[in-house]
Amino acid sequence: MKNPPHSYFTIFAAIVKTLNRVFETTAVICLIGISALIFAQIVLRNFFSIGLPWLDEMARFLHIALVFLMVPVLLSEDGHIRIDFLSTRLKPRWQGWLQILILTACALFAGAFLASDIEFMSSYWDVPSPAMNMPNIIFFGSAFVGMAGLLLNAFGKLVHYILTSFKNGAATWAE
């Protein structure tokens, strides 16, 4: 007996949810690391007149990871800033179509970002960072991972929205 398509979606949703937990946990660790590195930099500069360039660069690396890894998590939790001036004034039918448009735009943006990142990294993947000699592919790897997560989350939310909105072949909001 074949599994119905929605059971595959349930597996996909569970994988995305697990990835989001990993992203969020990693982002929290990055935030703690940024705080510790900046505190160490302040103490070393003010009390010992020592400046370590790699501390600043590592904090920047962790900041990039924090930001990009939280993007898919925020989309999944509807945590992004919302401007609902227009959407609340629309009829439910148009609100549904607007939601589909927004999720499609998120997926397209993530896809375009990933394509441009692949293009850029194909030429400059091995360029090292100044203080730590970390290659670009590692330094900006979290941006790629975060945007891949955004693509998965946007696709998953879009499919979920469509599957749950349609009953008996018609969307409940399209009436």
N, C-alpha and C positions, 0 to 999 in steps of 0.2 A: 504494500500500500504506500502510495506516495505521500510525502508530507505536504500539507497545504502551504501556499506561499507565505502566509502570515507566520507560520512556525519558523521559517527561515528568517523572517524579519525579527522575531523574538530573540533568536540567537544573535543576530546582528546588533540589536539594541542592547543585549547583555554585554557584548564585547565592547561596544562604544561606552557604556556606563562604566565598565571596568577601566577602560583607558582614561576616562574623565577623572576617576578617583586617583589614578596614578599621576595624571597631570596636576591635579589639585595638591596632592601630597608633595610632589616635587616642587611646585610653586611655593608652598609654605616653607620647605627646606631652603629654597632660594632666598626667600624673604629673611629668614633667620641668618643665612650666610651673608647677605648684603649688610644687615645691621651689624653683625660681628666685624666684618671687614672695614666698614666705615668707622666704627668705634675704635678699632685697632689703629686705623690710619690717623684719626684725631689724636689719640694718646701718643702714638709714636712721633707725630710732628710737633705737638705742643709741649711734650715733656722731655723728649729725647732728641729733638731736631733731626729726626730720621724720616725720610720720605721714601716709601717703597712703591715704585710705579706699578708693580704687578698687583698690588692690593686694589688699586683703582680699576685696573683692567679686569680683574676677576669680579669685582662688584658690577662692572658693566656687563660682563658675560652673564652673570646671574640675573641681572635686571632684564636682559633680553629674554632669557629663559622664562622668568616669572611672567612677563607680559604675554608672550606668545603662547605659553602653555595654558594660561587662564582664558584666552579667547574662546576656545571650544567649550570650556566648562561654563562660562557665562552665557553662551548661546543656549546650551542645554538647560540651564536653570532660568532662562529669561532674565538674566541679570544685567544685560546691557541697558544703557540709557534709552528710554522710550519717549518718543514724542507722539502722543496719541491725539493731538488736536484734530487731525483729519480722520483717523480711523474710528474714533468714537462717534463721529457724526455720520458715518456711512451706515447704510442698511446692512443687516447681517449677511445678505448675499454678497455684497461688495467687500465686506470685511474678510470673508473667506478667500476671495480672489486676491485681496491685498496681502493676506498672510502667505499665500502660495507665491506671489510675486516677490515678497521679501525673502523668503527662504531660498527661492531660486536665485535671487541676486547674491545672497550670501555664498551659495555653492559656486556660482560663477566667479565671484571675487576670489574665493579660495583657490579655485582651479587656475585662474589667471596668475595669482601670486605664485603658486607652485610652479607653473610653467616658466615664469620669469626667473624664479629662483634657480631652477634647473639650468636655464640658459646662462645665468650669471656664474653659477658654480662650475659649469663646464669649462670656463676659462680661468677662473680665479680661485678654485677650490683650495689650492695649496699656498696661497699668500698668507704669510704668518702675521700674527698680531705683534705690535711693537715690543711689548714688555715680556710676554710669556711665550712668544713664538708659537702660538696656537694657530693651526691652519683655519682658514675661513670656513671650511666645511664643518668643523667642530664648533667654532665660535658662533656661527649663525645656524647651526643644525637645529636648535630648538625652534627657530622661526619656521623652518620647513615642517618639523613635526607638529607644531601648533596649528599651522595652516592645513595640514593633512587632517588633523583632528577636527578643525572647523568644517572642512569638506564632508567628513563622515557624519558629523553632528547635523549639519544643514540638510544633507541627503536623508538622514534618518528621521529628522523632524518633519521634513516634507512628505516622506512616504507615510509616516505615522498619521500626519494630519489628513492626508487624502484617504487612507484606509479607515480612519475613525469617522470621517465626515460623510462618507458615502454609505447610504443604506438603501437597499433595494435598487441599486443602480443610479441613484440620484443623491447629490449632496444635500444634507439637511439645510445648509445655508444657501443653497442655490434656488430655493423655492420662492 
